[in-house]
Amino acid sequence: MKKLIQAPNLAIATLWADVLNDAGCKVTVQRAYASGIAGEIPPDQSLPELWLTDEAREPAARALLHTLQHPPERRWACPACGEIVDGPFDRCWCCGTAAPPIG
């Protein structure tokens, strides 16, 4: 097993773990409940960590984590109503139409 990353909180760690596991990079969340003793140990020692079970998948896991931490910015015009949509949204916030495919 190899430590991939320390997450800022349990919610983010769980989200990252779910995405990585779905992509075939089997990870476990360690220190999931250590925040309860944060005052007794240094704060950075109580944060959850993601550990990769198959070290051969490390490059793929790190690439996916990078994408999760830095989502691509996108600006598109809704094909139905013409509203300009900024950010990582995949639906128009005005009418709900799906974003056109990237590319």
C-alpha positions as CSV (number, residue, x, y, z in Angstrom):
1,M,0.0,0.0,0.0
2,K,1.1,3.5,-0.7
3,K,-0.1,6.8,0.7
4,L,-1.5,9.0,-2.1
5,I,-2.7,12.2,-0.3
6,Q,-3.9,13.7,2.9
7,A,-7.4,15.2,2.5
8,P,-8.6,18.4,4.2
9,N,-11.6,16.6,5.7
10,L,-13.5,13.3,5.7
11,A,-16.1,14.5,3.2
12,I,-13.5,15.3,0.6
13,A,-11.6,12.1,1.4
14,T,-14.7,10.0,0.9
15,L,-15.6,11.8,-2.4
16,W,-12.1,11.3,-3.8
17,A,-12.0,7.6,-2.7
18,D,-15.4,7.0,-4.4
19,V,-14.2,8.5,-7.7
20,L,-10.8,6.7,-7.5
21,N,-12.4,3.3,-6.7
22,D,-14.9,3.7,-9.5
23,A,-12.0,4.4,-11.9
24,G,-10.3,1.1,-10.9
25,C,-7.8,2.7,-8.5
26,K,-8.6,0.8,-5.3
27,V,-8.0,3.1,-2.3
28,T,-8.9,3.1,1.3
29,V,-9.5,6.0,3.6
30,Q,-7.2,5.8,6.7
31,R,-7.6,8.0,9.9
32,A,-11.2,8.6,9.0
33,Y,-12.2,9.2,12.6
34,A,-9.0,10.7,13.9
35,S,-10.4,14.2,13.9
36,G,-11.9,13.5,17.3
37,I,-8.5,13.6,18.9
38,A,-7.2,16.6,17.0
39,G,-6.5,18.5,20.2
40,E,-4.4,15.7,21.6
41,I,-2.2,15.3,18.5
42,P,-1.0,17.8,15.9
43,P,-3.7,18.8,13.5
44,D,-2.0,17.5,10.4
45,Q,-1.8,14.1,12.1
46,S,-5.6,13.9,12.4
47,L,-6.5,14.5,8.8
48,P,-7.8,11.5,6.7
49,E,-5.5,10.0,4.1
50,L,-6.1,8.0,0.9
51,W,-4.0,4.9,0.5
52,L,-3.6,3.1,-2.8
53,T,-3.7,-0.7,-2.6
54,D,-2.1,-1.4,-6.0
55,E,1.0,0.7,-6.4
56,A,1.1,0.0,-10.1
57,R,-2.0,2.2,-10.5
58,E,-0.2,5.2,-8.8
59,P,0.3,7.3,-12.0
60,A,-3.4,6.9,-13.0
61,A,-4.6,7.6,-9.4
62,R,-2.4,10.8,-9.2
63,A,-3.6,12.0,-12.6
64,L,-7.2,11.6,-11.5
65,L,-6.6,13.3,-8.2
66,H,-5.0,16.2,-10.0
67,T,-8.2,16.5,-12.2
68,L,-10.4,16.4,-9.1
69,Q,-8.4,19.1,-7.3
70,H,-8.1,21.3,-10.4
71,P,-11.3,20.9,-12.5
72,P,-11.2,22.3,-16.0
73,E,-12.9,25.7,-16.4
74,R,-15.4,25.8,-19.2
75,R,-17.5,28.5,-20.8
76,W,-20.3,27.5,-23.1
77,A,-23.5,28.9,-24.6
78,C,-26.7,26.9,-24.0
79,P,-27.9,25.6,-27.3
80,A,-31.5,26.0,-26.2
81,C,-31.7,29.4,-24.6
82,G,-28.4,31.1,-25.4
83,E,-27.4,31.6,-21.7
84,I,-23.6,31.8,-21.1
85,V,-22.6,29.2,-18.5
86,D,-19.2,29.5,-16.7
87,G,-17.5,26.9,-14.6
88,P,-17.7,23.1,-14.4
89,F,-21.5,22.9,-14.8
90,D,-22.8,20.3,-17.2
91,R,-26.3,21.8,-17.4
92,C,-27.7,25.3,-18.1
93,W,-28.7,27.0,-14.9
94,C,-31.4,28.9,-16.8
95,C,-33.3,26.1,-18.6
96,G,-31.6,22.8,-17.5
97,T,-30.4,21.8,-21.0
98,A,-27.3,19.5,-21.0
99,A,-24.0,21.0,-22.1
100,P,-22.8,20.3,-25.6
101,P,-20.0,17.7,-25.7
102,I,-16.4,19.0,-25.3
103,G,-14.4,19.0,-28.4
